[in-house]
Amino acid sequence: LHHNITNGRSNNSTNRSTPTDLALSTPKATVFTTPAPTTTTPQPPTPKPTTMIPGFVPRKLRFLTLADNPRPEICLLAASVFAYESISVLEVLGWNYSSTFFDGTTCGQGCANKRDGKQYRHGQQKKLHWLSHYFEKNPELHDDDLVLFTDAWDVVVQDDPQKLTQLFLQKTKLKRGVIFNGEPSCGDSFSNGGNYGNQLRQKKWTIQLTVDQKPRVIAGQNMCSAVAAKTASTDAAPGPNWSLGSGGFLGDVRSIRAFLRGITEIRVAQEKDFFRLANASAFADDPGFGQPLRQSFLFEGDQILFQIAYLKYPEVNVLVDTAADIFFVMSYLIGSGSGSSGCTSLYFHDQVPSKFTWNEVQPVFFHFPGDFKPMFPRCANATAKYRRAPNPGKYFYDVDRQHDVAISSICPDYS
């Protein structure tokens, strides 16, 4: 990581529930005018030029995360977003072990608290329940809003989030869609080790990469190759991060909602088969109780579901941030260095963001998943130096309880 000049920043404060509309940067539209007359015959006045704005125009930009454990790591993310409060403040789902949604409803066992740490991997699916309810039921959302979702505790905001709308429109080519963070390997899914990984690779999966293809069935051992093939065919920007990761995404509300419905369909079908298998004696005479059903198991984590949906629902415009100019996911596969060393003392000096030397992009977010979490503290502390003191009274929004939470109530050193 090395230095480049920083962008200017805005720090105007507005009310949380009504973030200001963004001034969008769109390509120059074609201007049509009436041709000049070719005779001396009097002509009607020439109408004023008409400007046509093509494509999708986003409305507001929102920032969203899920953090059920009230850990102090949330403070850096919340303070970083608050630094650009002219856009929005961070909205937090599931905060402080919430087991009910913002409207007082619940999803049963899937919404249960996981304070004891048991069933941690299955508990990660809590994210799916909260996201689905937020996008289906939240009356404040508009179909044309953009929502940036990110993991809560292992993320650094190192560049101005106000450029996200422009990046979104560039990558989607002025269309609706969802852009997911990319990774340089098919992680936390079909390449997993152990019995769970074997189950994923041995199962048959239905995929459809484009809308003009017919659905087909492939073995799980080929699913990572299918992910690579789809990404190569849909993402024009070059970059090494070809595999879809679920730690962050940016999309319009309508597209995200449609994609989450597909994920829910996959999850519910898998759980239904699993519980039929668990009660096999009750279905002994069912002709549908065959080998496909016996391959059923519960999904662990959430990323596997996002990857399956990526290969199954082409009607939603889903892209992977291969170039990493929105989400940079740390990995030893794309650069040398030690996972335990983290950032140098020069990182973020005078709030100057770093660039990805592979393609000279300046990512908005750094994400430190899995084995790279030990890198996070040194990089986070470098940015926290500039986030703690400014904007006294900064807060994030507890979506479930519908109230603001002072960041200083969790991290006293944050003003």
Buried (B, 14 or more C-beta within 10 A) or exposed (E): BEBEEBEEEEEEEEEBEEBBEBEEEBEEEEEEEEEEEEEEEEEEEEEEEEEEEEEBBBBBBBBBBBBBBEEEBBBBBBBBBBBBBBBBBBBBBBBBEBBBBBEEEBBEEBBBEBEEEEEEEBBBBBBBBBBBBBBEEBEEBBEBBBBBBBBBBBBBBBBBBBBBBBBBBBBBEBBBBBBBBBBBBBBBBBBBEEEBBEBBBEBEBEBBBEEEEEEEEBEBBBBBEBBBBBBEEBBEBEBBBBBBBBBBBBBBBBBBBBBBBBBBEBBEEBBEBBEBBEEEEEEEEEEEBEEEBEBBBBBBBBBBBBBBBBBBBBEBBBBBBBBBBBBBBBBEEBEEEEBEEBBEEEBBEEBBBBBBEBBEBBBBBBBBBBEBEEBBBBBBBBBBEBBBEEBEEBBBBBBBBEEBBBBBEBBEEBB
